């Protein structure tokens, strides 16, 4: 059975690019554009891995991860952060909340995303 990847990202270009790449690689890809929908989707599909943006409308990535930490089922799901910022303070915060890895939007290519996913699941 295909692994389920949930992408929570507000930038349409990145959403479309990664969704296409994930599907081409045989993953079952689910895409939502904000943290509120993201949390609903996590409960609904129980993904094998989450690609999570930090800065989003309604509920950002850190808030999503805080919610996940309160739930025994959700907190075990690996999270890879996708962000425009690589600030050490953000990286530390993401790690504290359980993020397994980090990608900076301006520097990553889809192949790198796939390699990081494969390392986690």
N, C-alpha and C positions, 0 to 999 in steps of 0.2 A: 504494500500500500504506500502511496506517495506521502512524503512528509509534508505537513502543513506549515506554511510560513505566513505570518501576519505582518503586513507592512503598515505602520501607522505614520503617515507622512502627509503634510499639507501642500507640498509642491507637486503640482500635477505632472510636470515633466519627469521628475524623479520617480514618482509613483508609476507612471506608464512604462518607463524604461526598465525599472526593476521587476515589475510584474511580468513583463514580456520575457525578460531574461530567466526569471525563476520558472516560468511555465515551460520555456524551451529546455530547461535542465531537468524537467520532470517533477518539479515540486507543485504542490497544490497551493496556489498563491491567493491570498485574500488581502484586499486593500481598503483602508478607511482613511479619511482625511483629518481626523482629530482624535484627541485622547478620550473624549466621552464615548464616541462610537467604538474606539479601540478597546476600551474596557468591556463594553457589551459584547464585542466580537470575540474577545479572549474567552469569556464565559461560555459563549455559544459554541465555538469550534475547538477550544482547547488546543491551540497551535503547538507545534514542536519547537518553534523558535519565533521570536518577535524582532523585527527591524523597527526601531523606534526613533522618531525625530524628537528633539528636545523642545524647540520653540514652535508651538502650534496654537491656533485659536482654541478657546474654551478650556482645554486642559492640556498642559504641556507634558513632555516626556517624564520629567521628574515626578510630577503628580501621579502619572500613570503608574510609575514604578513604586511610589509610596503606597498606592492602593493595592498593587500586586503583593507587596510585602505583608499585607494584613490577611491575605488569603492563602491558606496552605497549598491549595491546588495550583494557584497562579504563581506563587513565588518560586516554584521549581522550574519554571519555563525560562530557558536562556534568552537573554536580551542583548542585541547588538545595537548600540546607539549610532544614529546617523545625524550628524550635526554640522552646522556651518562653523562652529567654534571648536578649537582644540585647547581651550584654556585649562591649565592644570586644576584649577578649582572646580571646574565642571567635570573633568575626568574623575577627580577624587569623589565628588558627590555621586556620580554615576556608579562608580565601583562600590561605594558604600551601600547603594541601593540594589546591588547585585548584577550590574551590567557585566557581561562576559567579554565584550570587545567594543571597539570604537572605530567609526569611519568618519572622515571629514569630507563633506559633500564636494568641495572644490578639488579634492585630490584623489578621490577613489574612482576606479573603473568597475564595471559590473563583474568582471572576472574576480577581482579582489573580494567583492561582496560574497560571491559563491564560495571562494576558498575559506573565508571566515565562517560561513554557514556550515560548511562541511566539517570544520574543526569542532563545532559545537554540537552537532547532532549526528 
